[in-house]
Amino acid sequence: MSAIHIRAPGHHHRPELAGGAGLHSMVVFGTGLDCYLSYRPMFQAPYNFQVLLAVEFDERGSGALGADRRIGRTDIHTFDPEDFPIAELDPGYPSPRGSFRGTLIRGRRGGTTLATDVLVTVRRVVHFAELDPTRERGRGLLTHLCFGQPDRMYLAHHITRQPSFDQIVAARLIPGTVTDLLGEPLADEIVGPTFAQAQPIILGQREFIGTRLRAGELAVAAFPATASADGAQGFLAEIAVGHQIYLEVADLA
């Protein structure tokens, strides 16, 4: 599923709620124990946070989401939680929030409601970062966040400065392409089974052109900060880009 959201009147953010509070509309992707929420950020405080969560929906929520997908619905799904300061999701918060309730929607806010009062349990915080709206505008090193499993991973654009964009794509690591940072071949198993927390990566050339990822592209990914299964720091691997899950440009221009 793929979506481009253009902000319109009646936008879901509520500026009168300070301190990061408000209706944090989130993109839903993945299924079962491989289910994630991605907060839809802006650079304007108090909404300047990039947050990725691994979550579990309660029976009503997971059932509604699964049924919608089984009948072939390819629309984007979003989740509108109750009001709370998003800072409560920060693992460094004194008492991090472990769950919240809200409404599961087919489409964006104003779309078709699939289930209300759905309980979401946070299995782990994959990524949490505050965006600095005063950071110098301009282009930075094109960096993404990689999480999931090698054969079923996700890439999210790492939002750092204006102007930017929010993009999430499905991806997979190509077997037989893992090397150390000097280019010496490594066994695929060295990567380990999963990236429980988002790993920062730098994408280089192969068939990767432009600033946004496109389905079918192949890219060389450098994992400079990721320890491999044998404890070595950093490796390279080729990644195949799958379908686009979400793309937002206007909110981060």
N, C-alpha and C positions, 0 to 999 in steps of 0.2 A: 504494500500500500504506500501511497505517496501523496504528499499534500504540500501546497504552498499557501501560507496564510498571509493575507494583507490586512493590516489593522484597520478597523472600521469603527464608526460610532458605536458606543455600547461595549467597548473593549472590556475584557474580564478583570483588568486590574482596577483597584480602588485606591486612589492616591490619598484619601483621607485616613487610611489605615497606615500609621507610621510603624517604623521598626521592623519592616519586613513582613508585616501581617497582610493578609488579604486572601482573595480567592486564587490560590496558586494552581492555575490550569496546567495540567501535565499530559504529555503524550504517553500513550500506552503502547508497548510493543513486546514481542515475545509471548510465550505461553507457559502455563504450569509453573515449574520451579525455575524456568528460564524467562520470567516475566519482569519487566522493567518499567519504571516511570521516569520521564525526563521533564524537569521543570522548564517552562517556557520563559526565558529571561528577557530583561531589557537592561540597558545601561543606566537608566534613571533609577536612583534610590527611591523607595526601598526594595526594588525588584531586581537588583543587580546581583544575581546569584546564578551560577551554573550548577545544577544538582542532578545527579543520576542515582536512582535507587533500584536495588533488587528487591522485589516485593512479592507478597502472596495475597491474593484476594480471598475474601471469605467465599463460602459455597455459593451464595447468591450471585456475587460478582463474577466469579470464575465461570459459573454455569451460563450466565448471560453472555459473557464475552465469547466463550467457546461455542455456544449455539449460533451466535451471530457470524462467526467465522466459518462454521461448518456449512451454513447455507450459502456461502460464497460471497459474503460481504467483504469488499476490499477497501471500504472507506477507512480513513484514519479514526482511531478511537482515542478519546481524551477522558481525563478524570478531573472533576472539580471538587477539591476537598473542602472541608469546613475551614473557617477562618482560624489561622494560627500563624505566629511568626516563623518564617522559614528557617531562621537561625536555630530553631529547636531541633532541626534535622542534622545540624553540625555534630559530628562525633565528639568534638571538643566542648560541646555545650554541657553545663553542669549536670543536667538530667535530660539527655537526648530523647527526643520523642520516638517511641517505638511503634506507634500505630496512629491512624487517623481515619475518619469516615468521610464519605462524600458520594458524588453521583457519577456513575459510569455513562458515557455518552458516545453514540456513534456520530462521528463528525466533531466539530468544534462546539464551543458554547453556543447554545441555541439549536443544536442538532437534536437527534432523536435520543431520548432518555432510555437507557436499557435497564438500569437498576438504580435505586436510591438507597441511602443509608448503608452503603457498602463499606465494610471494614477492610482496611488495607494494613497488613503487618509488614513492617520494614525488616527484611531479612538481613540486609547490609547496605551501607552507604557506599556506593561505587565511586562517587566523586562528589566533592562539595567544595566550591570556591566562590569567594565574593569577587565580583567584577568591579574594577575601579573606573568609574565614569570620567575621572579627571586624567586618566592616562593619555599620553600623547597619541593623537590620531595618526593613522598610517598603517602600512602593511608590516606585519611581522613575519617571523619564520612560520611557514604553514605547518601547524602541528595538530595532531588528532589525538583522541583518547580511544584506546582499544580495550575491550572487555568482553567477557563471555568465555567460550571454549574455542580451540583452534579450528574445529570444523563447523562451528556455529558462533561466530563472534560478531561484534558490532563495533562500528567506528563512529565516533561523535566528533564534530569539529571542536577543537579546543578554543573557546572564546576568550580572547585576552584584551583586545583593544578595538575601538571604533575606527572605521566601520567594520562590521563583521557579519556573520550569518550563523544560524543554528541548523546543522544538518546531521541526520542520523542515517546510516546505511547498514545493511546486512553485509557480512563479508566472511571469508574463510582463508585460512593460511594454506598455501600451496605446499603439499608434501615434497620433500626433497630439496627445498630451497633454503633451509636454515644454515647460516654460517656464523662464525664469530665476527667481531667488528673489523677484523683484518681480511675477511673473505674466505677463511678456512672452513670447509664443510663441517657441519655438526649433525648429529642424529636428530630427527624430528622430535624424539622423546625429550630432548634437552629443554624444550619449551615448557614442558609441564602441562597438566591437564586443563588448567583454567586460569583466567585472570579475574580473580574475585574483586579486586579493586582496579579501576581504570588505569592503564599504563600509558604514559605519554609516549607518542611515537612521532617520527619525522618521516614523511613520505617523499620518496625520490622518484626519478624518472624510470619508466619502462614504457608503458602505454598511458602513463598518468600525465595529463595536460590540463592546464587551467587551475582554478582555485577550488572548484567543487568536484566532489567525487561523482562519477557517472557509472551506471551499471555496465559491467563488462570490462572495466578498466583493470589493468594489472599494475601494481605499484610495488617498489622496493621499500619496505618499512624498516627503519632503524629503531630498535628498542634500547636506547642508550642507558636508561635508568633501571631496566628490568633484570633482576637476577634470574638466571636460568636454573633448571632443576639441579644441576651439579654445583650451584653456587657461584658460577662465573657471572660477571657483571656485563650485561649487554649482549645483543646479538642482532643479526639481520635476517629478514625473511621476506619472501614475496607474498603479497596478499591479493586475492581476487575480490573485486567489489561486486556485491550482489545488488538487490533492488533497493531503491531509496525508500526509507520509511517516513522521513519528515524533512521539510526544508522551510525555513523562515528567514526572510531577509529584512522586511520593513521594520520590525521591532528593534533591530540592532544596527540600523543605518547610521 
